[in-house]
Structure formats: structure tokens, C-alpha cells
């Protein structure tokens, strides 16, 4: 885990929880396709593994030597810090990138702990691929128009909302009706924040018995925010070495 000092990058200096800006047009959502990456992990020394999705985050200093990616915790469950090349990232150009570190909640005892922040070994030379975050608050209960974007997958006209059937302390878990399937774990949920395409959360998976609805982890202003801030800071500090 990182030690976090003063917040100097201004990531949260003017955080505002905006109202729903309406449905995400399909052509605008498609523009973010390069922001989606593959997260690949090998199981030990076997030929078995997993492939999920992640999204590249903007924020902090634009000058950095590494990328910051958010995905699901279960997508990097095989990551081992002593064997860092057990997991790696493949970007939209098909280029592989090694991982420096993975930060995720300990235990991952429930769906609202199912997230992870990845720091890559290098930057992707495409800062335009980085998506800004639409921060959510536990008190934000109004439904939000979203789109789900994965590799060769796009669902628009969806809604992200709270659920009385999921108890997570009122924090990070929401449900959505964009659908889900194998390989879409970690795919970003996109929204329009003040008219700008942003990522508000990542898809976790389908909920059995919820009539086709799925779980998403949204980006709150607590642990996820501080973890993103610390990782963005480290990505910039690497530039100095």
C-alpha cells in the first residue's frame, strides 16, 4: 500500500456531484473504446487464466510515466506481488504492458469490495485515452443514465440505480440494466458529467434472480478516491526517475 501525503494534484479540489445529463449517445460512447483495456492474469505456472476489462483514468498530473487503471478485484485475483508478471495489461493497440502494483481491499468479502487500482510499468503514449471520473456519493439516490462499454460490446440507454435488495452500507454498489456476460467484468459504465463523457463505475457481473440486472461498483469519495489519488501521484513521481 502507498503512503498518502498532501493532496497536491487537485483531483478533488472541485468535486461536484452533477445531475443526470441524459442518455449517452452511442457515437459518443464509441469514442471511448480506446480507453478500455484487457486485464489478463495467468494462474500460477499453468496455461489457465482469466481475461477481464479495465479503464484508464485521467486526473492528477498529465505528465506521468505510468497509467492508472481501475478494474474489478476478482479480475486480478491471481496477481502476486512476488510474481508481478502473472498479470498484465493489453491496450487498444494490442500492446502488452507490465504491472508495477495492484491495490485492492483486503478480504474482498462482498461486491462493494470488488474493485482494484492498477499501476502499469509505462505510459501508453495516448493521454487522450484517459477518462475523467464522475464521482458518486452515498447519498446520491437518483437513477443515472449510463452506457456499458467493453471490447466489442456497447450497451446504451441503460440506467444505474440503487437497490433495496443489495445491502452495502449505502456506499459503492449500484445495479444497472446494461446486461453482462463473461469477460465484461471491469468494463466501464459511462455517463455524461456536465456534458463530458466520464466513467462512473465498473461492471462487476450479473445478479442471479435480478431479472437480467447487474452489479456495478461506482467511484465514491472515500477509499477509492484516496487510492486513485495516491496512485496518480506515484505515476507522476515515476517520471522523475
matplotlib code that plots the C-alpha trace (Angstrom):
import matplotlib.pyplot as plt

x = [0.0, 1.1, 1.5, -0.5, 0.8, -0.8, -3.3, -1.3, -2.8, -6.1, -8.1, -10.8, -10.4, -13.7, -15.6, -19.2, -21.9, -23.8, -27.3, -28.1, -27.2, -29.3, -28.7, -25.2, -25.4, -23.9, -21.5, -20.1, -19.7, -17.9, -15.3, -14.1, -13.3, -9.6, -10.0, -10.9, -8.1, -7.8, -6.6, -5.1, -3.9, -2.3, -2.9, 0.5, 2.6, -0.3, -1.8, -5.1, -6.0, -8.6, -9.4, -11.4, -11.6, -10.4, -10.5, -7.7, -8.2, -7.5, -6.7, -3.6, -0.6, -0.8, 2.9, 3.4, 5.4, 2.7, -1.1, -3.7, -6.4, -9.5, -11.0, -12.6, -10.9, -11.8, -10.2, -6.8, -7.3, -4.3, -1.9, 1.0, 3.4, 6.3, 5.4, 4.2, 4.1, 1.4, -1.0, -0.6, -2.5, -3.2, -4.2, -6.4, -3.4, -2.8, 0.4, 1.2, 2.2, 3.6, 2.1, 4.0, 1.3, -2.3, -4.2, -7.5, -9.5, -8.3, -10.6, -13.0, -15.8, -18.6, -19.4, -18.7, -15.1, -14.8, -12.5, -8.8, -6.5, -3.6, -0.4, 1.3, 5.1, 4.9, 2.5, 0.6, 1.7, -2.0, -3.2, -6.4, -7.4, -7.7, -11.3, -12.3, -14.2, -17.8, -17.7, -20.7, -21.9, -23.6, -26.4, -26.9, -30.1, -31.4, -31.0, -28.3, -28.3, -25.2, -23.7, -21.6, -18.5, -16.4, -14.2, -16.6, -19.6, -21.6, -25.0, -26.6, -29.9, -29.2, -29.9, -27.7, -29.6, -29.7, -31.3, -33.2, -32.1, -28.4, -27.1, -23.7, -23.9, -25.2, -21.9, -20.4, -22.7, -25.4, -27.3, -27.7, -29.7, -27.0, -26.6, -23.4, -21.6, -18.3, -15.4, -17.2, -16.1, -14.3, -15.9, -16.6, -20.0, -20.0, -22.1, -22.3, -20.9, -21.7, -21.9, -18.5, -18.1, -16.9, -16.7, -18.8, -18.1, -17.1, -19.3, -18.9, -21.3, -24.9, -27.0, -28.9, -32.6, -32.5, -34.3, -31.1, -29.8, -26.1, -23.9, -21.5, -19.0, -19.2, -16.5, -17.1, -15.2, -13.8, -11.3, -11.5, -10.8, -7.8, -6.4, -6.8, -5.1, -2.1, -1.7, -1.9, 0.7, 3.0, 2.5, 3.8, 6.7, 7.9, 8.5, 11.3, 13.4]
y = [0.0, 3.5, 6.2, 9.2, 12.7, 16.0, 16.1, 18.3, 17.3, 18.9, 15.8, 16.6, 20.3, 21.0, 17.7, 18.1, 15.5, 16.6, 15.7, 13.2, 14.8, 12.4, 9.2, 8.7, 8.8, 5.7, 7.6, 9.5, 6.3, 4.6, 7.4, 5.9, 2.5, 3.0, 3.7, 0.1, -2.4, -6.1, -7.3, -10.7, -13.0, -16.4, -19.0, -19.9, -21.7, -23.2, -22.3, -21.3, -17.7, -15.0, -12.0, -9.1, -5.4, -2.2, 1.5, 4.1, 7.0, 10.7, 13.1, 14.3, 15.4, 14.9, 14.2, 10.7, 7.5, 5.1, 4.6, 4.2, 1.7, 0.7, -2.8, -5.5, -7.1, -10.6, -9.8, -9.6, -12.3, -14.2, -11.2, -11.9, -9.0, -11.5, -12.6, -9.4, -10.7, -13.1, -10.3, -7.8, -5.2, -5.2, -1.8, -0.9, -1.2, -4.7, -3.7, -5.6, -3.6, -5.0, -4.0, -2.4, -2.8, -3.7, -2.2, -3.7, -4.0, -6.8, -9.8, -8.7, -10.1, -8.6, -7.0, -3.4, -4.5, -5.9, -3.2, -2.8, 0.0, -0.9, 1.0, 0.0, 0.0, 2.5, 5.0, 4.2, 7.3, 8.2, 10.6, 11.1, 7.6, 8.6, 9.1, 11.5, 10.2, 11.1, 10.8, 9.4, 10.0, 7.5, 10.0, 10.2, 8.1, 9.4, 7.0, 7.8, 7.3, 5.2, 3.1, -0.1, -0.3, -3.4, -4.8, -5.4, -4.6, -1.5, -1.1, 2.3, 3.6, 2.0, 3.1, 2.9, 3.0, 2.0, -1.3, -2.1, -5.8, -5.1, -4.0, -2.5, 0.3, 2.7, 3.2, 1.8, -0.8, 0.0, -2.1, -1.4, -2.9, -2.8, -6.6, -8.5, -11.6, -13.4, -11.1, -7.8, -7.6, -4.3, -2.8, 0.9, 2.4, 5.8, 8.8, 12.4, 14.7, 18.3, 17.3, 15.5, 11.7, 10.3, 6.9, 6.5, 2.9, -0.6, -3.6, -6.5, -9.1, -10.3, -10.8, -14.1, -13.6, -9.9, -10.1, -9.5, -6.7, -6.5, -5.1, -2.2, -0.6, 3.2, 5.6, 7.2, 9.9, 7.6, 4.7, 4.6, 8.3, 8.2, 5.1, 6.7, 9.9, 8.1, 6.0, 9.1, 10.8, 7.8, 7.7, 11.3, 10.7, 7.9, 10.4, 12.0, 8.8]
z = [0.0, -0.7, 2.0, 1.0, 1.7, 1.0, -1.9, -4.3, -7.7, -7.3, -8.2, -5.6, -5.3, -7.0, -6.9, -7.7, -7.9, -11.1, -12.0, -14.7, -18.1, -20.0, -22.1, -23.5, -27.3, -29.0, -31.2, -28.2, -26.1, -29.0, -28.9, -25.5, -27.0, -26.7, -23.0, -22.4, -21.7, -21.3, -17.9, -18.2, -15.4, -15.5, -12.8, -11.4, -14.0, -15.8, -19.2, -17.5, -16.8, -16.9, -19.1, -17.8, -18.6, -17.1, -17.9, -18.0, -15.6, -16.1, -13.3, -11.4, -13.4, -17.2, -17.1, -16.0, -16.8, -16.0, -16.4, -13.7, -14.4, -12.4, -12.7, -10.5, -7.7, -8.9, -12.3, -10.7, -8.0, -9.4, -9.1, -6.8, -5.9, -5.8, -9.4, -10.9, -14.5, -13.5, -14.7, -17.4, -19.5, -23.2, -24.6, -27.5, -30.0, -28.8, -26.9, -23.6, -20.5, -17.3, -13.9, -11.1, -8.4, -7.7, -4.8, -3.7, -0.4, 1.8, 2.0, -0.8, 1.3, -0.7, -4.1, -2.8, -2.2, -5.7, -7.2, -7.8, -8.9, -11.2, -11.9, -15.1, -15.7, -18.5, -20.1, -23.3, -25.2, -25.6, -22.9, -24.9, -23.9, -20.2, -19.0, -16.2, -13.2, -12.4, -8.6, -6.8, -3.2, -0.9, -0.6, -4.3, -4.8, -8.2, -11.2, -13.6, -17.4, -18.4, -21.2, -20.7, -22.9, -23.3, -26.0, -29.0, -26.7, -26.2, -24.5, -24.4, -23.0, -19.6, -16.1, -13.0, -9.7, -6.1, -5.0, -1.8, -2.3, -2.0, 1.4, 1.2, 3.8, 1.2, -0.5, -3.7, -5.2, -7.7, -10.1, -13.9, -16.8, -19.4, -19.2, -18.6, -19.8, -19.4, -20.0, -19.2, -15.6, -15.2, -18.2, -17.6, -17.1, -18.9, -18.1, -19.2, -16.4, -17.2, -20.9, -20.8, -21.2, -17.9, -16.2, -13.1, -12.3, -13.5, -14.2, -11.7, -13.1, -13.3, -10.2, -10.1, -9.8, -10.6, -13.9, -16.0, -13.9, -13.0, -10.2, -10.7, -8.3, -8.5, -7.7, -4.3, -2.4, 0.2, -0.1, -3.9, -4.2, -1.9, -3.6, -7.0, -5.8, -4.3, -7.5, -9.7, -7.6, -7.8, -11.6, -11.8, -9.4, -11.6, -14.4, -12.2, -12.1]

ax = plt.figure().add_subplot(projection="3d")
ax.plot(x, y, z, "-o")
ax.set_aspect("equal")
plt.show()
